[in-house]
Amino acid sequence: MDLKQIEYILKIAEEQNITHAAEKLFITQSALNQQLLKLEKELGTPLFYRSRTDWHPTPAGEIYLNAAKDILLIKKNAYNQIHDLCEAQKGHITLGFTPGRGIAMFTSVYPKFHNICPSIEVEPIERSVRDQHPLLLSGELDLGFMTLTRSQQKSGIIYETLASEEMVLAVPTKLVTALDMRNGDLALLREEPFVLTQKTSTIREIVDSIFKNAGFTPNVLFETSNNHAIISMIHENICCGILPMYYMDPEDEAITYFQLPDHPSWEIVAAYRKGHYISKPARTLIELAGNYFYSCNTSLAVLK
């Protein structure tokens, strides 16, 4: 397999359109089509089903694409090992992180990383934990930072724990006073509205188990993918919520936080595909991210 040809075919599959693929590759559609036809003639079978709006792989195309991805991963692993051996400042890292805290982590960590590894190209990709997993397994992501429980981890991926984090109950301070909530008894909020994260989020599994253990189904006002939105609603005395400690604001007197029974928690991890070589620059990113999340947890420890 020719590496340039591999990149061409993978781009067609990614774009599902030969015109768009040619534009992304900065070559003419005619030139790209000739490369594809040449390869299909060599293999004796078409690699794509063609239509005006959708190009998707044939069974032979699926076999080719899977092998092509493996070949590019082997090439990348080999180059990264050679760069580390020669202490060469070269390479490209595709980095996944979640919305919210992931963006805050990246904007804090990247300037430090750039000072240490100025020639390493980092491609940030914002994705949910659910979406990061297949990208890690396919090799499209080199490294992902995510929050999840051990039961939510996937086979084929290595997880390095950077920090452990508790969930907390967040209640409007006015409501705390009205209900005389001295110890944060969740059962007292049985009739109160809650804003929760969406069912597809990794935290929702933990939150649902908290309510199950408390013996009631919450009155859900609405669901959101943004923890900051939950904090805003609680601040406005509209609802209650269950959040990771990261989102606590000790300066906001409108919100009171309580620890929960059994101290439910999840892990903040760096994740990468099993067998994927983690270069020295990638190790530097993991170390910097670990320091960031440790400092966040340390700053909130006083509220426990």
N, C-alpha and C positions, 0 to 999 in steps of 0.2 A: 504494500500500500504506500502510495506517495503522500507525504505529510500535507503538502499544499492541497492536493486533491481531497484529502480527508476533511480539511478545514472547509473547503467548498461545499462538500456534501452535507456536512453537519450544519452549515449555515442555511442551506435550503430547507433542511428538516426543521431548524429552529424557527425560520420565518414562515414556513409552510407556503412559500411563494417564491418562484425563481426570480421575479423582477425585484422584489424587496431584498432578496439575498444578494443579488448582483450590486444593488445600491450600497448595501452595508459593506460589501467586499471591495467596493470602488473599482469594479470591472464592468464591462458591458454584459448585458443579458445574453447576447449571442456567444460571447467567449465562455461564459459560465455554462450555457447549454451544451456547447461543444465538448467541454470537459465531462459533463454528465453523460452525454451520448457515447463518448469514447470509453468511459468506464463501464457503462451498461453493455456495450458491444463486447468488451473484454470478458465480462462476467457471463454474458449470454442471457441476461434477464433484466427487466426494468427494476429500478430501485424505488420509484415513486409512482403512485397513481396521480395522474394529472387532471386538473380542472382549472377553470379561470380563477376561482377564488380559494382553492384548497389543494395543496400538494401534501399528501401524506404517504409514509413509506409502505411498500409492499412487504410481504414476509421476508423476501430476500433483502430488502432495504433495512428492515429491523435488525437482521443478522449483521449486516455491514455497519450500521450505526453503532450497535453495541460494541463491536470489535474496534471501531474507530475511536470511540471514547476511551476504551481501555488502552489503546496505543498512545493516545495523547497524554493520558495519566502516567504511563510508563516514562514517556519522554520528559514530562514535567518533573517527576520524582528524580530521574537521573540528573537533569540539569540542576535541580536544587541541591542535590548531594555534591555535585561537582563545584557549584558556586560556594557552598559551605567549606569544602575541602581547600579551595583556593582562596577562601576569605574574600570572594568577589562580591561587591555590592550590586547584584543584579537580581532581577526576578519580578514576578507579578503575583500578588496575593488577592484572591477574591474573598472578601470578608462579609459574612452575614451577621446581622444583628436585628433585634426586635424594635418596633416603634417605641417611642417613649424613652425609657431608660437606656435602650441600646444607642439611640442617637446621642443622648447626653454623654454616655461613655465614650463613643467614638470621637465626638468633638473635643472631649477632654484629653483623650489618649493620643490622638493622631499627631498633634504638634510635637509631643515628646518623641513619638516614634520617628517622625520625619527628621528630627534633629539627629537621631541615632543612625537611621538608615535612609539618607536623603535620596538614594538612587533606586529604592524599591518602590514600585508602582502598586498602590493599593486601590482596589475597586470595591467601594462600599455598596452593599446590597441590603436594603431594608426589607425584611420578610418576617412573618410570624414563625413561631416554632414549628407549627405544622408544615409550613411551606419550606422551611430550611432543611428538614430531614431528607426529602427526595433529592434536593440539590446537592447535599453533602454526599449522598450515596452515588449520584451520577458523576460526581467530580466537578460539577459546575461551581461549587463552593469549596474553597480550600479549608476554611475555618469559619465556625459559627459560634456566636455567643448567645446563650439562651437561658431561660429559667423553666424548670420542670421538676417533677418528682422522679424518683428512680423507676417507678412503675411505668412512666411515660417514655423511658429511654428505648431506643430501637436497636435491634441487632445489626451488626455491620458498622456501627459508629462507636468511637471511643469518646468518653466524656471525662473531662478533667474538672473536678469541683474547685471553683474559685472562692465560693462563700456559701453559707447556709443562711436562709432568711425566714423569719417567722411571719405569719399572717396576723393582722390585728383588726379588732373591731373599732370602727370609726363612727361616732355618734355626735349629732349636734349638741353642743354644750347646754343649750336651753332645754333640750329633751332630757338630758342627763339629770338636770335639776328637777324637772317636772316629775320624772319617774323615780327619783331618789335612787339612781343607779350608782351605788357605792362600789360594787365589785364587778361591774360589767356583765351582769347576768343576761345572756343572750335571750333567754326565754321571756324577759320583760318586753322585748321588742317584737313579739309575735304579731301584733296588729299594725306595726309601723311599716311604712314603705321602704324598700331597699332598691338601690341601683346596683346591678351586678355586671360583671364582664360577660361577653358573649359566650355561648355554649362551646364554641370552637376553641376558646383560649385554654391554655394549660392550667391556669389558675382556677378555672370554673369547676373542674373536678374536685379540687380541694375545698372550695367554697360550698359546693353541694353536700359534701360529706360532713362539713361543719354543721350545717342546718339539720341534716339527718340525725346527727348525734344529739343535737339540741331538741329534737322531737317535734319539729314543725317545718312546714313549707313556707318560705318567705313570700311576702306580698311584694312582687317585683314591679316597680314603677316602669322601668325600661332597662334595656341592656345596651352596653357600649363596648367598644374595643379600646377605649381611652380611660386609663385610671385617673388622669387629671380631671376628666369630666365628672367622675364620681366624687372626687374631692370637692369640686366646685359646687355640686349639688348639696353635699353635706354642709358645706360652709354657709349655703343659703337657707339652711334649716328645712330642706325639702325631703331629705331621706337619710338613711343610714347605709353603711357599706362595710365590706370586708376587703382589706387591701394588704399588699406586701409592705413591710416596714419602710421600704425605700421612699414611699410616697407620703410619709408622715411629715408634717410641718409643725415643729414645736412652738413656732412663733404665732401660730393661728389659734387664738383663744376661743374661736367660735366652734372648734372641734375638740372633742375629748376622745382619747384612744385607750383601749383596754386590751390586755392580753387575753387570749382565748384558752379554754381548757385543753390540755394535752399539747399545747404549743405547736399547732400545725405549721409545717414549714415546707419549703422546696429548696432546690439547689440552683445556684448560678454557676453555669458551666461553660467551658470552652469545648467545642465538639468538632471532630474531624473523622473522616472515613478511615476504617481499619485498613492498614497497609499503606496509607498515604504518608509520605515522608514530610515531616514538619521541619521546615528550614529554620535556621537560626533567626532570621528576621521574624518569622511567624512565632517563634518562641518568645521573642521580644514583645510582640503584640500581646501574647497570652499573659506575660509577666506584668506588663503595664495595666492591662485590663483587670488582672487580679488585684493589683494595688489599688486601683480605682474603687472596685466593689468592696474591698476590705475597709477602705477609709469611709465609705458610705455607711457600712454597718457599724463601724466604731462610733461615728458621729451620732447614731441613733440609739446606741446602747444605753445611754443615760435615761431613756424613756421606758425601759423595760421594767 
